[in-house]
Amino acid sequence: MNAPLAPISADAFTQLAVMASSPLHNYLPVLILVAMAATFGIFNVGASLVLGPKRTGKVKEITYESGMNPVGTAHKRFNVRFYIIAMIFLVFDIEIIFLYPWAITFPNIDQSSSEAVVWLGRILFFVLTTVVAYVYGVRKGVFRFD
């Protein structure tokens, strides 16, 4: 038979209440998740070092190029368009990251207040900078692949 649970003492209940109201207590799930991720990563690297194959040789030490033998030098010049496309992608990516919280928050602001005008002005400026980056890319011919 299961033993009945003992009642919680007032002192233990007070300690639980203090822990729950502590601001650091709110970060406990995040810290547990970070610890689990670090433990998982360290375990996997350690397991691959212990259990993985340790054979070396001439074929194993050459550079791997998607199943093809490497041809030429690794110090090849790339067209600057690749870097500009990457930068424009980052601009649009970061814009989406910042637009989502704004879109969630903006409808909750009183539309007749001056704060709503400031929020709208900020996001319009942010979108304008993205449009300027896009126009710059179009004028430089970044999006032409010929």
N, CA, C and O atoms as a GROMACS GRO file, in nm:
protein
  584
    1MET      N    1   0.084  -0.118   0.000
    1MET     CA    2   0.000   0.000   0.000
    1MET      C    3   0.089   0.124   0.000
    1MET      O    4   0.197   0.126   0.058
    2ASN      N    5   0.038   0.226  -0.066
    2ASN     CA    6   0.111   0.353  -0.069
    2ASN      C    7   0.090   0.428   0.061
    2ASN      O    8  -0.021   0.432   0.114
    3ALA      N    9   0.197   0.486   0.110
    3ALA     CA   10   0.187   0.564   0.233
    3ALA      C   11   0.123   0.698   0.200
    3ALA      O   12   0.148   0.754   0.093
    4PRO      N   13   0.040   0.751   0.290
    4PRO     CA   14  -0.021   0.881   0.264
    4PRO      C   15   0.088   0.989   0.263
    4PRO      O   16   0.190   0.980   0.332
    5LEU      N   17   0.064   1.093   0.182
    5LEU     CA   18   0.159   1.203   0.172
    5LEU      C   19   0.155   1.286   0.299
    5LEU      O   20   0.048   1.314   0.354
    6ALA      N   21   0.272   1.325   0.343
    6ALA     CA   22   0.280   1.409   0.462
    6ALA      C   23   0.241   1.551   0.424
    6ALA      O   24   0.276   1.597   0.315
    7PRO      N   25   0.171   1.621   0.510
    7PRO     CA   26   0.134   1.759   0.478
    7PRO      C   27   0.259   1.848   0.471
    7PRO      O   28   0.358   1.824   0.541
    8ILE      N   29   0.253   1.948   0.388
    8ILE     CA   30   0.365   2.042   0.374
    8ILE      C   31   0.364   2.136   0.492
    8ILE      O   32   0.260   2.193   0.528
    9SER      N   33   0.482   2.151   0.552
    9SER     CA   34   0.490   2.240   0.668
    9SER      C   35   0.482   2.386   0.621
    9SER      O   36   0.507   2.416   0.504
   10ALA      N   37   0.448   2.473   0.712
   10ALA     CA   38   0.435   2.616   0.680
   10ALA      C   39   0.569   2.673   0.638
   10ALA      O   40   0.576   2.760   0.551
   11ASP      N   41   0.678   2.623   0.701
   11ASP     CA   42   0.811   2.672   0.667
   11ASP      C   43   0.850   2.634   0.524
   11ASP      O   44   0.905   2.716   0.451
   12ALA      N   45   0.822   2.510   0.484
   12ALA     CA   46   0.852   2.466   0.347
   12ALA      C   47   0.766   2.542   0.247
   12ALA      O   48   0.812   2.576   0.138
   13PHE      N   49   0.640   2.567   0.283
   13PHE     CA   50   0.551   2.642   0.194
   13PHE      C   51   0.601   2.785   0.175
   13PHE      O   52   0.592   2.839   0.065
   14THR      N   53   0.653   2.846   0.279
   14THR     CA   54   0.707   2.981   0.271
   14THR      C   55   0.830   2.984   0.182
   14THR      O   56   0.847   3.077   0.103
   15GLN      N   57   0.916   2.883   0.195
   15GLN     CA   58   1.035   2.876   0.110
   15GLN      C   59   0.996   2.862  -0.038
   15GLN      O   60   1.057   2.925  -0.124
   16LEU      N   61   0.895   2.779  -0.067
   16LEU     CA   62   0.848   2.764  -0.205
   16LEU      C   63   0.790   2.895  -0.258
   16LEU      O   64   0.812   2.929  -0.375
   17ALA      N   65   0.718   2.967  -0.175
   17ALA     CA   66   0.660   3.094  -0.218
   17ALA      C   67   0.768   3.197  -0.247
   17ALA      O   68   0.757   3.273  -0.344
   18VAL      N   69   0.873   3.199  -0.166
   18VAL     CA   70   0.984   3.293  -0.188
   18VAL      C   71   1.058   3.257  -0.316
   18VAL      O   72   1.095   3.344  -0.394
   19MET      N   73   1.079   3.125  -0.339
   19MET     CA   74   1.148   3.082  -0.461
   19MET      C   75   1.066   3.118  -0.585
   19MET      O   76   1.122   3.158  -0.686
   20ALA      N   77   0.935   3.102  -0.578
   20ALA     CA   78   0.850   3.130  -0.694
   20ALA      C   79   0.846   3.278  -0.725
   20ALA      O   80   0.830   3.316  -0.841
   21SER      N   81   0.859   3.362  -0.624
   21SER     CA   82   0.853   3.507  -0.648
   21SER      C   83   0.989   3.565  -0.685
   21SER      O   84   0.998   3.681  -0.724
   22SER      N   85   1.095   3.487  -0.674
   22SER     CA   86   1.229   3.535  -0.708
   22SER      C   87   1.242   3.553  -0.859
   22SER      O   88   1.198   3.466  -0.935
   23PRO      N   89   1.302   3.664  -0.905
   23PRO     CA   90   1.317   3.684  -1.049
   23PRO      C   91   1.410   3.580  -1.112
   23PRO      O   92   1.395   3.547  -1.230
   24LEU      N   93   1.507   3.529  -1.036
   24LEU     CA   94   1.597   3.429  -1.092
   24LEU      C   95   1.527   3.296  -1.112
   24LEU      O   96   1.569   3.216  -1.195
   25HIS      N   97   1.422   3.272  -1.038
   25HIS     CA   98   1.347   3.148  -1.052
   25HIS      C   99   1.282   3.138  -1.190
   25HIS      O  100   1.262   3.028  -1.241
   26ASN      N  101   1.250   3.252  -1.250
   26ASN     CA  102   1.190   3.252  -1.383
   26ASN      C  103   1.287   3.202  -1.490
   26ASN      O  104   1.243   3.153  -1.594
   27TYR      N  105   1.416   3.214  -1.466
   27TYR     CA  106   1.517   3.172  -1.563
   27TYR      C  107   1.558   3.026  -1.546
   27TYR      O  108   1.638   2.975  -1.625
   28LEU      N  109   1.507   2.959  -1.446
   28LEU     CA  110   1.545   2.820  -1.420
   28LEU      C  111   1.516   2.729  -1.538
   28LEU      O  112   1.603   2.649  -1.573
   29PRO      N  113   1.398   2.735  -1.603
   29PRO     CA  114   1.376   2.648  -1.719
   29PRO      C  115   1.476   2.676  -1.833
   29PRO      O  116   1.518   2.583  -1.901
   30VAL      N  117   1.513   2.801  -1.852
   30VAL     CA  118   1.609   2.835  -1.957
   30VAL      C  119   1.746   2.777  -1.922
   30VAL      O  120   1.815   2.723  -2.009
   31LEU      N  121   1.786   2.788  -1.797
   31LEU     CA  122   1.915   2.734  -1.755
   31LEU      C  123   1.917   2.582  -1.767
   31LEU      O  124   2.019   2.524  -1.805
   32ILE      N  125   1.806   2.518  -1.736
   32ILE     CA  126   1.798   2.373  -1.750
   32ILE      C  127   1.811   2.335  -1.898
   32ILE      O  128   1.880   2.239  -1.931
   33LEU      N  129   1.744   2.410  -1.986
   33LEU     CA  130   1.752   2.382  -2.130
   33LEU      C  131   1.893   2.402  -2.183
   33LEU      O  132   1.941   2.321  -2.263
   34VAL      N  133   1.962   2.508  -2.140
   34VAL     CA  134   2.100   2.532  -2.182
   34VAL      C  135   2.191   2.420  -2.132
   34VAL      O  136   2.279   2.374  -2.204
   35ALA      N  137   2.170   2.379  -2.007
   35ALA     CA  138   2.252   2.270  -1.952
   35ALA      C  139   2.228   2.140  -2.029
   35ALA      O  140   2.322   2.065  -2.055
   36MET      N  141   2.103   2.113  -2.064
   36MET     CA  142   2.074   1.991  -2.140
   36MET      C  143   2.138   1.997  -2.279
   36MET      O  144   2.192   1.897  -2.326
   37ALA      N  145   2.133   2.113  -2.344
   37ALA     CA  146   2.193   2.127  -2.477
   37ALA      C  147   2.344   2.111  -2.470
   37ALA      O  148   2.404   2.045  -2.555
   38ALA      N  149   2.407   2.172  -2.370
   38ALA     CA  150   2.553   2.160  -2.356
   38ALA      C  151   2.591   2.015  -2.326
   38ALA      O  152   2.688   1.964  -2.382
   39THR      N  153   2.517   1.950  -2.238
   39THR     CA  154   2.545   1.810  -2.205
   39THR      C  155   2.529   1.722  -2.329
   39THR      O  156   2.611   1.633  -2.353
   40PHE      N  157   2.425   1.745  -2.406
   40PHE     CA  158   2.401   1.667  -2.528
   40PHE      C  159   2.517   1.686  -2.626
   40PHE      O  160   2.566   1.589  -2.684
   41GLY      N  161   2.560   1.810  -2.645
   41GLY     CA  162   2.669   1.837  -2.738
   41GLY      C  163   2.800   1.774  -2.693
   41GLY      O  164   2.870   1.712  -2.773
   42ILE      N  165   2.832   1.791  -2.567
   42ILE     CA  166   2.957   1.734  -2.513
   42ILE      C  167   2.953   1.582  -2.520
   42ILE      O  168   3.053   1.518  -2.554
   43PHE      N  169   2.838   1.523  -2.487
   43PHE     CA  170   2.826   1.377  -2.493
   43PHE      C  171   2.846   1.326  -2.635
   43PHE      O  172   2.917   1.228  -2.656
   44ASN      N  173   2.784   1.393  -2.734
   44ASN     CA  174   2.796   1.347  -2.872
   44ASN      C  175   2.939   1.359  -2.925
   44ASN      O  176   2.987   1.269  -2.994
   45VAL      N  177   3.006   1.468  -2.894
   45VAL     CA  178   3.145   1.483  -2.938
   45VAL      C  179   3.232   1.377  -2.871
   45VAL      O  180   3.316   1.315  -2.937
   46GLY      N  181   3.213   1.356  -2.743
   46GLY     CA  182   3.291   1.255  -2.672
   46GLY      C  183   3.264   1.114  -2.724
   46GLY      O  184   3.356   1.034  -2.740
   47ALA      N  185   3.136   1.085  -2.750
   47ALA     CA  186   3.102   0.952  -2.802
   47ALA      C  187   3.161   0.930  -2.940
   47ALA      O  188   3.205   0.819  -2.970
   48SER      N  189   3.164   1.031  -3.025
   48SER     CA  190   3.222   1.013  -3.158
   48SER      C  191   3.373   0.997  -3.150
   48SER      O  192   3.433   0.926  -3.231
   49LEU      N  193   3.436   1.062  -3.052
   49LEU     CA  194   3.580   1.044  -3.035
   49LEU      C  195   3.613   0.903  -2.986
   49LEU      O  196   3.712   0.843  -3.028
   50VAL      N  197   3.529   0.851  -2.897
   50VAL     CA  198   3.554   0.718  -2.841
   50VAL      C  199   3.511   0.608  -2.937
   50VAL      O  200   3.586   0.512  -2.958
   51LEU      N  201   3.393   0.619  -2.996
   51LEU     CA  202   3.337   0.512  -3.078
   51LEU      C  203   3.368   0.525  -3.227
   51LEU      O  204   3.356   0.427  -3.301
   52GLY      N  205   3.407   0.643  -3.272
   52GLY     CA  206   3.428   0.666  -3.415
   52GLY      C  207   3.552   0.597  -3.468
   52GLY      O  208   3.642   0.563  -3.392
   53PRO      N  209   3.555   0.575  -3.600
   53PRO     CA  210   3.672   0.511  -3.660
   53PRO      C  211   3.794   0.603  -3.654
   53PRO      O  212   3.781   0.725  -3.659
   54LYS      N  213   3.910   0.542  -3.642
   54LYS     CA  214   4.034   0.618  -3.630
   54LYS      C  215   4.131   0.588  -3.743
   54LYS      O  216   4.251   0.608  -3.729
   55ARG      N  217   4.079   0.539  -3.855
   55ARG     CA  218   4.165   0.507  -3.968
   55ARG      C  219   4.203   0.634  -4.042
   55ARG      O  220   4.120   0.722  -4.063
   56THR      N  221   4.328   0.644  -4.080
   56THR     CA  222   4.372   0.755  -4.163
   56THR      C  223   4.440   0.698  -4.286
   56THR      O  224   4.473   0.580  -4.292
   57GLY      N  225   4.460   0.781  -4.381
   57GLY     CA  226   4.526   0.738  -4.502
   57GLY      C  227   4.526   0.850  -4.604
   57GLY      O  228   4.475   0.959  -4.578
   58LYS      N  229   4.583   0.823  -4.719
   58LYS     CA  230   4.596   0.925  -4.821
   58LYS      C  231   4.459   0.972  -4.871
   58LYS      O  232   4.437   1.091  -4.892
   59VAL      N  233   4.368   0.879  -4.891
   59VAL     CA  234   4.236   0.914  -4.941
   59VAL      C  235   4.155   0.989  -4.836
   59VAL      O  236   4.082   1.082  -4.869
   60LYS      N  237   4.168   0.949  -4.710
   60LYS     CA  238   4.093   1.013  -4.602
   60LYS      C  239   4.138   1.156  -4.577
   60LYS      O  240   4.059   1.237  -4.527
   61GLU      N  241   4.261   1.190  -4.611
   61GLU     CA  242   4.316   1.321  -4.578
   61GLU      C  243   4.300   1.424  -4.689
   61GLU      O  244   4.338   1.540  -4.671
   62ILE      N  245   4.245   1.385  -4.807
   62ILE     CA  246   4.227   1.484  -4.912
   62ILE      C  247   4.100   1.563  -4.887
   62ILE      O  248   4.012   1.521  -4.812
   63THR      N  249   4.091   1.679  -4.951
   63THR     CA  250   3.975   1.765  -4.936
   63THR      C  251   3.855   1.702  -5.002
   63THR      O  252   3.866   1.644  -5.110
   64TYR      N  253   3.739   1.712  -4.937
   64TYR     CA  254   3.616   1.654  -4.990
   64TYR      C  255   3.535   1.765  -5.057
   64TYR      O  256   3.503   1.865  -4.994
   65GLU      N  257   3.503   1.746  -5.183
   65GLU     CA  258   3.428   1.845  -5.260
   65GLU      C  259   3.300   1.783  -5.314
   65GLU      O  260   3.288   1.764  -5.435
   66SER      N  261   3.207   1.752  -5.230
   66SER     CA  262   3.077   1.699  -5.270
   66SER      C  263   3.089   1.575  -5.358
   66SER      O  264   3.014   1.562  -5.456
   67GLY      N  265   3.179   1.486  -5.326
   67GLY     CA  266   3.194   1.362  -5.400
   67GLY      C  267   3.282   1.371  -5.523
   67GLY      O  268   3.298   1.273  -5.595
   68MET      N  269   3.338   1.488  -5.549
   68MET     CA  270   3.423   1.506  -5.667
   68MET      C  271   3.566   1.533  -5.621
   68MET      O  272   3.589   1.588  -5.513
   69ASN      N  273   3.660   1.495  -5.703
   69ASN     CA  274   3.799   1.527  -5.672
   69ASN      C  275   3.820   1.677  -5.686
   69ASN      O  276   3.774   1.737  -5.783
   70PRO      N  277   3.889   1.739  -5.590
   70PRO     CA  278   3.911   1.883  -5.598
   70PRO      C  279   3.998   1.920  -5.717
   70PRO      O  280   4.098   1.854  -5.746
   71VAL      N  281   3.959   2.025  -5.786
   71VAL     CA  282   4.032   2.072  -5.903
   71VAL      C  283   4.071   2.217  -5.880
   71VAL      O  284   3.987   2.297  -5.842
   72GLY      N  285   4.194   2.251  -5.902
   72GLY     CA  286   4.239   2.389  -5.889
   72GLY      C  287   4.272   2.426  -5.746
   72GLY      O  288   4.284   2.340  -5.658
   73THR      N  289   4.286   2.554  -5.725
   73THR     CA  290   4.325   2.605  -5.594
   73THR      C  291   4.203   2.646  -5.512
   73THR      O  292   4.096   2.672  -5.568
   74ALA      N  293   4.219   2.653  -5.385
   74ALA     CA  294   4.111   2.696  -5.297
   74ALA      C  295   4.104   2.849  -5.289
   74ALA      O  296   4.007   2.903  -5.236
   75HIS      N  297   4.204   2.917  -5.339
   75HIS     CA  298   4.210   3.063  -5.332
   75HIS      C  299   4.155   3.125  -5.459
   75HIS      O  300   4.221   3.207  -5.523
   76LYS      N  301   4.034   3.086  -5.497
   76LYS     CA  302   3.968   3.135  -5.617
   76LYS      C  303   3.890   3.261  -5.582
   76LYS      O  304   3.830   3.270  -5.474
   77ARG      N  305   3.890   3.358  -5.670
   77ARG     CA  306   3.818   3.483  -5.647
   77ARG      C  307   3.670   3.463  -5.680
   77ARG      O  308   3.636   3.403  -5.782
   78PHE      N  309   3.584   3.515  -5.595
   78PHE     CA  310   3.441   3.511  -5.618
   78PHE      C  311   3.392   3.650  -5.656
   78PHE      O  312   3.449   3.751  -5.615
   79ASN      N  313   3.288   3.653  -5.735
   79ASN     CA  314   3.227   3.779  -5.772
   79ASN      C  315   3.166   3.842  -5.648
   79ASN      O  316   3.111   3.772  -5.563
   80VAL      N  317   3.176   3.973  -5.636
   80VAL     CA  318   3.126   4.042  -5.518
   80VAL      C  319   2.974   4.031  -5.507
   80VAL      O  320   2.918   4.056  -5.400
   81ARG      N  321   2.905   3.996  -5.616
   81ARG     CA  322   2.760   3.982  -5.611
   81ARG      C  323   2.716   3.878  -5.509
   81ARG      O  324   2.611   3.893  -5.446
   82PHE      N  325   2.794   3.773  -5.492
   82PHE     CA  326   2.756   3.670  -5.394
   82PHE      C  327   2.752   3.729  -5.253
   82PHE      O  328   2.664   3.694  -5.174
   83TYR      N  329   2.845   3.816  -5.222
   83TYR     CA  330   2.848   3.877  -5.089
   83TYR      C  331   2.736   3.979  -5.073
   83TYR      O  332   2.677   3.990  -4.965
   84ILE      N  333   2.706   4.052  -5.179
   84ILE     CA  334   2.598   4.150  -5.171
   84ILE      C  335   2.465   4.078  -5.154
   84ILE      O  336   2.380   4.125  -5.078
   85ILE      N  337   2.444   3.968  -5.223
   85ILE     CA  338   2.321   3.891  -5.206
   85ILE      C  339   2.311   3.840  -5.063
   85ILE      O  340   2.203   3.842  -5.003
   86ALA      N  341   2.421   3.794  -5.009
   86ALA     CA  342   2.419   3.746  -4.870
   86ALA      C  343   2.384   3.860  -4.775
   86ALA      O  344   2.307   3.839  -4.680
   87MET      N  345   2.437   3.978  -4.798
   87MET     CA  346   2.406   4.092  -4.711
   87MET      C  347   2.259   4.132  -4.723
   87MET      O  348   2.194   4.162  -4.623
   88ILE      N  349   2.207   4.132  -4.845
   88ILE     CA  350   2.066   4.167  -4.864
   88ILE      C  351   1.976   4.061  -4.799
   88ILE      O  352   1.873   4.094  -4.741
   89PHE      N  353   2.014   3.936  -4.810
   89PHE     CA  354   1.938   3.830  -4.742
   89PHE      C  355   1.935   3.855  -4.592
   89PHE      O  356   1.831   3.842  -4.528
   90LEU      N  357   2.050   3.892  -4.535
   90LEU     CA  358   2.054   3.920  -4.392
   90LEU      C  359   1.967   4.040  -4.356
   90LEU      O  360   1.900   4.039  -4.252
   91VAL      N  361   1.966   4.141  -4.440
   91VAL     CA  362   1.882   4.258  -4.413
   91VAL      C  363   1.735   4.217  -4.409
   91VAL      O  364   1.662   4.254  -4.317
   92PHE      N  365   1.690   4.139  -4.509
   92PHE     CA  366   1.551   4.097  -4.510
   92PHE      C  367   1.520   4.001  -4.396
   92PHE      O  368   1.411   4.005  -4.338
   93ASP      N  369   1.614   3.916  -4.363
   93ASP     CA  370   1.594   3.821  -4.255
   93ASP      C  371   1.578   3.893  -4.121
   93ASP      O  372   1.489   3.860  -4.043
   94ILE      N  373   1.663   3.989  -4.096
   94ILE     CA  374   1.655   4.065  -3.971
   94ILE      C  375   1.530   4.151  -3.969
   94ILE      O  376   1.470   4.173  -3.863
   95GLU      N  377   1.489   4.200  -4.085
   95GLU     CA  378   1.366   4.279  -4.088
   95GLU      C  379   1.247   4.194  -4.046
   95GLU      O  380   1.162   4.241  -3.970
   96ILE      N  381   1.240   4.073  -4.094
   96ILE     CA  382   1.128   3.986  -4.056
   96ILE      C  383   1.132   3.958  -3.906
   96ILE      O  384   1.027   3.955  -3.840
   97ILE      N  385   1.251   3.939  -3.852
   97ILE     CA  386   1.263   3.912  -3.709
   97ILE      C  387   1.209   4.029  -3.627
   97ILE      O  388   1.148   4.009  -3.522
   98PHE      N  389   1.232   4.153  -3.675
   98PHE     CA  390   1.186   4.270  -3.600
   98PHE      C  391   1.042   4.309  -3.635
   98PHE      O  392   0.975   4.373  -3.554
   99LEU      N  393   0.994   4.272  -3.753
   99LEU     CA  394   0.857   4.307  -3.791
   99LEU      C  395   0.754   4.225  -3.714
   99LEU      O  396   0.647   4.276  -3.681
  100TYR      N  397   0.785   4.102  -3.684
  100TYR     CA  398   0.686   4.016  -3.618
  100TYR      C  399   0.645   4.069  -3.480
  100TYR      O  400   0.526   4.083  -3.454
  101PRO      N  401   0.741   4.098  -3.390
  101PRO     CA  402   0.698   4.151  -3.259
  101PRO      C  403   0.628   4.286  -3.272
  101PRO      O  404   0.536   4.317  -3.196
  102TRP      N  405   0.671   4.367  -3.368
  102TRP     CA  406   0.605   4.496  -3.388
  102TRP      C  407   0.461   4.475  -3.431
  102TRP      O  408   0.370   4.542  -3.381
  103ALA      N  409   0.438   4.382  -3.524
  103ALA     CA  410   0.303   4.356  -3.573
  103ALA      C  411   0.212   4.300  -3.464
  103ALA      O  412   0.091   4.323  -3.466
  104ILE      N  413   0.269   4.229  -3.369
  104ILE     CA  414   0.190   4.178  -3.258
  104ILE      C  415   0.158   4.289  -3.158
  104ILE      O  416   0.049   4.291  -3.101
  105THR      N  417   0.251   4.381  -3.136
  105THR     CA  418   0.235   4.485  -3.035
  105THR      C  419   0.154   4.604  -3.085
  105THR      O  420   0.076   4.661  -3.009
  106PHE      N  421   0.170   4.642  -3.211
  106PHE     CA  422   0.110   4.765  -3.262
  106PHE      C  423  -0.042   4.771  -3.248
  106PHE      O  424  -0.094   4.876  -3.211
  107PRO      N  425  -0.117   4.664  -3.277
  107PRO     CA  426  -0.263   4.675  -3.263
  107PRO      C  427  -0.309   4.700  -3.118
  107PRO      O  428  -0.421   4.746  -3.097
  108ASN      N  429  -0.225   4.670  -3.020
  108ASN     CA  430  -0.263   4.689  -2.880
  108ASN      C  431  -0.237   4.830  -2.829
  108ASN      O  432  -0.274   4.863  -2.716
  109ILE      N  433  -0.175   4.914  -2.912
  109ILE     CA  434  -0.147   5.052  -2.871
  109ILE      C  435  -0.268   5.138  -2.905
  109ILE      O  436  -0.332   5.118  -3.008
  110ASP      N  437  -0.299   5.233  -2.818
  110ASP     CA  438  -0.410   5.325  -2.843
  110ASP      C  439  -0.379   5.406  -2.968
  110ASP      O  440  -0.282   5.482  -2.971
  111GLN      N  441  -0.461   5.391  -3.071
  111GLN     CA  442  -0.432   5.452  -3.201
  111GLN      C  443  -0.440   5.604  -3.199
  111GLN      O  444  -0.384   5.669  -3.288
  112SER      N  445  -0.506   5.662  -3.101
  112SER     CA  446  -0.517   5.809  -3.096
  112SER      C  447  -0.402   5.872  -3.018
  112SER      O  448  -0.394   5.995  -3.012
  113SER      N  449  -0.314   5.794  -2.959
  113SER     CA  450  -0.205   5.850  -2.880
  113SER      C  451  -0.086   5.884  -2.969
  113SER      O  452  -0.074   5.835  -3.081
  114SER      N  453   0.000   5.970  -2.916
  114SER     CA  454   0.121   6.006  -2.991
  114SER      C  455   0.219   5.890  -2.996
  114SER      O  456   0.306   5.885  -3.083
  115GLU      N  457   0.207   5.797  -2.903
  115GLU     CA  458   0.295   5.680  -2.902
  115GLU      C  459   0.273   5.594  -3.026
  115GLU      O  460   0.368   5.535  -3.079
  116ALA      N  461   0.148   5.586  -3.074
  116ALA     CA  462   0.119   5.508  -3.195
  116ALA      C  463   0.187   5.569  -3.316
  116ALA      O  464   0.235   5.497  -3.403
  117VAL      N  465   0.192   5.701  -3.323
  117VAL     CA  466   0.258   5.769  -3.435
  117VAL      C  467   0.408   5.742  -3.432
  117VAL      O  468   0.470   5.720  -3.536
  118VAL      N  469   0.466   5.743  -3.313
  118VAL     CA  470   0.609   5.716  -3.300
  118VAL      C  471   0.640   5.572  -3.343
  118VAL      O  472   0.736   5.549  -3.415
  119TRP      N  473   0.558   5.476  -3.299
  119TRP     CA  474   0.578   5.336  -3.337
  119TRP      C  475   0.565   5.317  -3.487
  119TRP      O  476   0.643   5.245  -3.548
  120LEU      N  477   0.466   5.383  -3.546
  120LEU     CA  478   0.447   5.373  -3.690
  120LEU      C  479   0.564   5.436  -3.765
  120LEU      O  480   0.610   5.381  -3.865
  121GLY      N  481   0.612   5.551  -3.717
  121GLY     CA  482   0.727   5.617  -3.780
  121GLY      C  483   0.852   5.531  -3.773
  121GLY      O  484   0.928   5.525  -3.870
  122ARG      N  485   0.874   5.467  -3.662
  122ARG     CA  486   0.992   5.381  -3.648
  122ARG      C  487   0.990   5.265  -3.747
  122ARG      O  488   1.091   5.235  -3.811
  123ILE      N  489   0.876   5.200  -3.761
  123ILE     CA  490   0.870   5.085  -3.850
  123ILE      C  491   0.875   5.130  -3.995
  123ILE      O  492   0.932   5.058  -4.078
  124LEU      N  493   0.818   5.245  -4.028
  124LEU     CA  494   0.829   5.295  -4.164
  124LEU      C  495   0.973   5.328  -4.199
  124LEU      O  496   1.018   5.302  -4.311
  125PHE      N  497   1.047   5.385  -4.104
  125PHE     CA  498   1.189   5.411  -4.127
  125PHE      C  499   1.264   5.280  -4.147
  125PHE      O  500   1.351   5.270  -4.234
  126PHE      N  501   1.232   5.180  -4.069
  126PHE     CA  502   1.298   5.050  -4.078
  126PHE      C  503   1.270   4.985  -4.213
  126PHE      O  504   1.361   4.931  -4.276
  127VAL      N  505   1.145   4.990  -4.258
  127VAL     CA  506   1.111   4.932  -4.389
  127VAL      C  507   1.176   5.013  -4.501
  127VAL      O  508   1.219   4.956  -4.600
  128LEU      N  509   1.182   5.145  -4.485
  128LEU     CA  510   1.247   5.229  -4.586
  128LEU      C  511   1.394   5.192  -4.603
  128LEU      O  512   1.444   5.190  -4.716
  129THR      N  513   1.465   5.164  -4.495
  129THR     CA  514   1.605   5.124  -4.508
  129THR      C  515   1.618   4.991  -4.582
  129THR      O  516   1.715   4.970  -4.655
  130THR      N  517   1.521   4.903  -4.564
  130THR     CA  518   1.523   4.777  -4.637
  130THR      C  519   1.498   4.800  -4.785
  130THR      O  520   1.562   4.737  -4.870
  131VAL      N  521   1.406   4.887  -4.817
  131VAL     CA  522   1.377   4.918  -4.957
  131VAL      C  523   1.500   4.982  -5.022
  131VAL      O  524   1.531   4.953  -5.138
  132VAL      N  525   1.569   5.069  -4.950
  132VAL     CA  526   1.691   5.131  -5.003
  132VAL      C  527   1.796   5.024  -5.032
  132VAL      O  528   1.864   5.030  -5.134
  133ALA      N  529   1.810   4.925  -4.943
  133ALA     CA  530   1.905   4.816  -4.967
  133ALA      C  531   1.866   4.736  -5.090
  133ALA      O  532   1.952   4.695  -5.168
  134TYR      N  533   1.737   4.712  -5.108
  134TYR     CA  534   1.690   4.637  -5.225
  134TYR      C  535   1.715   4.716  -5.354
  134TYR      O  536   1.761   4.660  -5.453
  135VAL      N  537   1.684   4.844  -5.352
  135VAL     CA  538   1.706   4.927  -5.471
  135VAL      C  539   1.854   4.934  -5.504
  135VAL      O  540   1.892   4.930  -5.621
  136TYR      N  541   1.938   4.943  -5.402
  136TYR     CA  542   2.083   4.942  -5.424
  136TYR      C  543   2.126   4.813  -5.494
  136TYR      O  544   2.206   4.816  -5.588
  137GLY      N  545   2.073   4.702  -5.449
  137GLY     CA  546   2.106   4.574  -5.511
  137GLY      C  547   2.059   4.566  -5.655
  137GLY      O  548   2.130   4.513  -5.741
  138VAL      N  549   1.940   4.617  -5.682
  138VAL     CA  550   1.888   4.615  -5.819
  138VAL      C  551   1.974   4.703  -5.909
  138VAL      O  552   2.006   4.664  -6.022
  139ARG      N  553   2.010   4.822  -5.863
  139ARG     CA  554   2.091   4.914  -5.945
  139ARG      C  555   2.231   4.859  -5.970
  139ARG      O  556   2.289   4.885  -6.076
  140LYS      N  557   2.285   4.785  -5.876
  140LYS     CA  558   2.418   4.726  -5.894
  140LYS      C  559   2.412   4.599  -5.980
  140LYS      O  560   2.516   4.545  -6.017
  141GLY      N  561   2.293   4.552  -6.012
  141GLY     CA  562   2.280   4.434  -6.095
  141GLY      C  563   2.302   4.305  -6.019
  141GLY      O  564   2.342   4.204  -6.078
  142VAL      N  565   2.278   4.308  -5.890
  142VAL     CA  566   2.303   4.190  -5.808
  142VAL      C  567   2.210   4.076  -5.844
  142VAL      O  568   2.248   3.960  -5.833
  143PHE      N  569   2.090   4.106  -5.885
  143PHE     CA  570   1.990   4.003  -5.908
  143PHE      C  571   1.991   3.952  -6.051
  143PHE      O  572   1.904   3.872  -6.088
  144ARG      N  573   2.086   3.993  -6.133
  144ARG     CA  574   2.099   3.942  -6.270
  144ARG      C  575   2.202   3.830  -6.270
  144ARG      O  576   2.318   3.852  -6.235
  145PHE      N  577   2.161   3.713  -6.309
  145PHE     CA  578   2.253   3.600  -6.318
  145PHE      C  579   2.266   3.560  -6.464
  145PHE      O  580   2.191   3.477  -6.515
  146ASP      N  581   2.364   3.620  -6.530
  146ASP     CA  582   2.387   3.584  -6.670
  146ASP      C  583   2.530   3.549  -6.696
  146ASP      O  584   2.566   3.517  -6.810
   0.00000   0.00000   0.00000
